[in-house]
């Protein structure tokens, strides 16, 4: 009587391993660029929150002194001297209206040249005016919502 010994296979074959590696590579090729875009969009909030915060401080100064550029308003002189946003991704500036009694302003947040947002081509610069007009460069299409804000 002849007996056959049955062998059982343990482990993975090379084909199974290559299929698993290909699936992981495909998922990574899709996920990594999407994650980079997500991080880029989330960093834009650094600019928008900084502009909104400074606008609120300037409005407080206007309420107290009747102008945005009063010497007693420390927020105006601090930002106008040049400052960065909280995370350091944007340079902030204030352009006051003409004349000694400035009753207008335009806040600007520009991506720092060597910062993490330097490659953000969708939203390079953010602006906010004294009447609440929000803009960005490059500008959105006419009638479209601004994707940057």
Helices and strands as residue ranges (DSSP letters): H 14-65, H 74-80, E 83-84, E 90-96, E 105-111, E 125-129, E 134-137
